[in-house]
Amino acid sequence: LILSFSWLVIISIFIAWPAAWYASRFFLDFFAYRIDLNIQPFIIAGIITLVMTCLTVGYQTVKAAFTNPAETLKYE
């Protein structure tokens, strides 16, 4: 389950990186003192996103595994 969600996150990361790079570069062009953009912030953000995805999916999976089915069906 984690692997299927991770692939979606990885695809979205690679779609978002060029847009974020372009927007950041456009934003930074208006300042008198400019910095060069490197890949480190994008990689760190991607890793944090993947870790948060794995933790969230893992937590929800464990929570669903330990839930009593009778309790769930009672409210249906």
C-alpha positions as protocol buffer text, in pm:
chain_id: "A"
residue {
  index: 1
  type: LEU
  ca { x: 0 y: 0 z: 0 }
}
residue {
  index: 2
  type: ILE
  ca { x: 284 y: 237 z: 83 }
}
residue {
  index: 3
  type: LEU
  ca { x: 453 y: 161 z: -248 }
}
residue {
  index: 4
  type: SER
  ca { x: 147 y: 253 z: -454 }
}
residue {
  index: 5
  type: PHE
  ca { x: 113 y: 588 z: -276 }
}
residue {
  index: 6
  type: SER
  ca { x: 487 y: 651 z: -297 }
}
residue {
  index: 7
  type: TRP
  ca { x: 482 y: 621 z: -676 }
}
residue {
  index: 8
  type: LEU
  ca { x: 208 y: 883 z: -695 }
}
residue {
  index: 9
  type: VAL
  ca { x: 407 y: 1116 z: -470 }
}
residue {
  index: 10
  type: ILE
  ca { x: 726 y: 1064 z: -672 }
}
residue {
  index: 11
  type: ILE
  ca { x: 545 y: 1143 z: -996 }
}
residue {
  index: 12
  type: SER
  ca { x: 393 y: 1456 z: -844 }
}
residue {
  index: 13
  type: ILE
  ca { x: 731 y: 1566 z: -712 }
}
residue {
  index: 14
  type: PHE
  ca { x: 888 y: 1544 z: -1057 }
}
residue {
  index: 15
  type: ILE
  ca { x: 595 y: 1739 z: -1203 }
}
residue {
  index: 16
  type: ALA
  ca { x: 614 y: 2008 z: -933 }
}
residue {
  index: 17
  type: TRP
  ca { x: 993 y: 2063 z: -935 }
}
residue {
  index: 18
  type: PRO
  ca { x: 1013 y: 2254 z: -1265 }
}
residue {
  index: 19
  type: ALA
  ca { x: 715 y: 2472 z: -1172 }
}
residue {
  index: 20
  type: ALA
  ca { x: 861 y: 2547 z: -829 }
}
residue {
  index: 21
  type: TRP
  ca { x: 1203 y: 2620 z: -977 }
}
residue {
  index: 22
  type: TYR
  ca { x: 1055 y: 2859 z: -1233 }
}
residue {
  index: 23
  type: ALA
  ca { x: 835 y: 3037 z: -975 }
}
residue {
  index: 24
  type: SER
  ca { x: 1124 y: 3069 z: -728 }
}
residue {
  index: 25
  type: ARG
  ca { x: 1358 y: 3200 z: -994 }
}
residue {
  index: 26
  type: PHE
  ca { x: 1096 y: 3450 z: -1112 }
}
residue {
  index: 27
  type: PHE
  ca { x: 1038 y: 3563 z: -752 }
}
residue {
  index: 28
  type: LEU
  ca { x: 1409 y: 3600 z: -675 }
}
residue {
  index: 29
  type: ASP
  ca { x: 1473 y: 3811 z: -986 }
}
residue {
  index: 30
  type: PHE
  ca { x: 1304 y: 4109 z: -821 }
}
residue {
  index: 31
  type: PHE
  ca { x: 1560 y: 4139 z: -541 }
}
residue {
  index: 32
  type: ALA
  ca { x: 1877 y: 4344 z: -562 }
}
residue {
  index: 33
  type: TYR
  ca { x: 2083 y: 4075 z: -390 }
}
residue {
  index: 34
  type: ARG
  ca { x: 2018 y: 3747 z: -563 }
}
residue {
  index: 35
  type: ILE
  ca { x: 2108 y: 3393 z: -467 }
}
residue {
  index: 36
  type: ASP
  ca { x: 2159 y: 3099 z: -697 }
}
residue {
  index: 37
  type: LEU
  ca { x: 1903 y: 2823 z: -681 }
}
residue {
  index: 38
  type: ASN
  ca { x: 2044 y: 2477 z: -633 }
}
residue {
  index: 39
  type: ILE
  ca { x: 1875 y: 2141 z: -614 }
}
residue {
  index: 40
  type: GLN
  ca { x: 1918 y: 2084 z: -239 }
}
residue {
  index: 41
  type: PRO
  ca { x: 1593 y: 2249 z: -120 }
}
residue {
  index: 42
  type: PHE
  ca { x: 1394 y: 2058 z: -378 }
}
residue {
  index: 43
  type: ILE
  ca { x: 1550 y: 1724 z: -279 }
}
residue {
  index: 44
  type: ILE
  ca { x: 1497 y: 1792 z: 92 }
}
residue {
  index: 45
  type: ALA
  ca { x: 1132 y: 1887 z: 31 }
}
residue {
  index: 46
  type: GLY
  ca { x: 1082 y: 1572 z: -174 }
}
residue {
  index: 47
  type: ILE
  ca { x: 1233 y: 1351 z: 94 }
}
residue {
  index: 48
  type: ILE
  ca { x: 1022 y: 1514 z: 365 }
}
residue {
  index: 49
  type: THR
  ca { x: 712 y: 1463 z: 151 }
}
residue {
  index: 50
  type: LEU
  ca { x: 792 y: 1097 z: 94 }
}
residue {
  index: 51
  type: VAL
  ca { x: 858 y: 1037 z: 464 }
}
residue {
  index: 52
  type: MET
  ca { x: 533 y: 1207 z: 563 }
}
residue {
  index: 53
  type: THR
  ca { x: 345 y: 1001 z: 304 }
}
residue {
  index: 54
  type: CYS
  ca { x: 494 y: 675 z: 432 }
}
residue {
  index: 55
  type: LEU
  ca { x: 417 y: 765 z: 794 }
}
residue {
  index: 56
  type: THR
  ca { x: 60 y: 867 z: 717 }
}
residue {
  index: 57
  type: VAL
  ca { x: -21 y: 563 z: 504 }
}
residue {
  index: 58
  type: GLY
  ca { x: 150 y: 333 z: 755 }
}
residue {
  index: 59
  type: TYR
  ca { x: -43 y: 482 z: 1046 }
}
residue {
  index: 60
  type: GLN
  ca { x: -377 y: 455 z: 865 }
}
residue {
  index: 61
  type: THR
  ca { x: -299 y: 96 z: 761 }
}
residue {
  index: 62
  type: VAL
  ca { x: -213 y: -10 z: 1116 }
}
residue {
  index: 63
  type: LYS
  ca { x: -518 y: 171 z: 1250 }
}
residue {
  index: 64
  type: ALA
  ca { x: -745 y: -8 z: 1001 }
}
residue {
  index: 65
  type: ALA
  ca { x: -582 y: -343 z: 1076 }
}
residue {
  index: 66
  type: PHE
  ca { x: -650 y: -316 z: 1448 }
}
residue {
  index: 67
  type: THR
  ca { x: -1005 y: -184 z: 1416 }
}
residue {
  index: 68
  type: ASN
  ca { x: -1280 y: -424 z: 1514 }
}
residue {
  index: 69
  type: PRO
  ca { x: -1500 y: -486 z: 1206 }
}
residue {
  index: 70
  type: ALA
  ca { x: -1811 y: -513 z: 1426 }
}
residue {
  index: 71
  type: GLU
  ca { x: -1762 y: -154 z: 1544 }
}
residue {
  index: 72
  type: THR
  ca { x: -1737 y: -31 z: 1188 }
}
residue {
  index: 73
  type: LEU
  ca { x: -2046 y: -221 z: 1071 }
}
residue {
  index: 74
  type: LYS
  ca { x: -2248 y: -101 z: 1368 }
}
residue {
  index: 75
  type: TYR
  ca { x: -2242 y: 256 z: 1232 }
}
residue {
  index: 76
  type: GLU
  ca { x: -2320 y: 156 z: 872 }
}
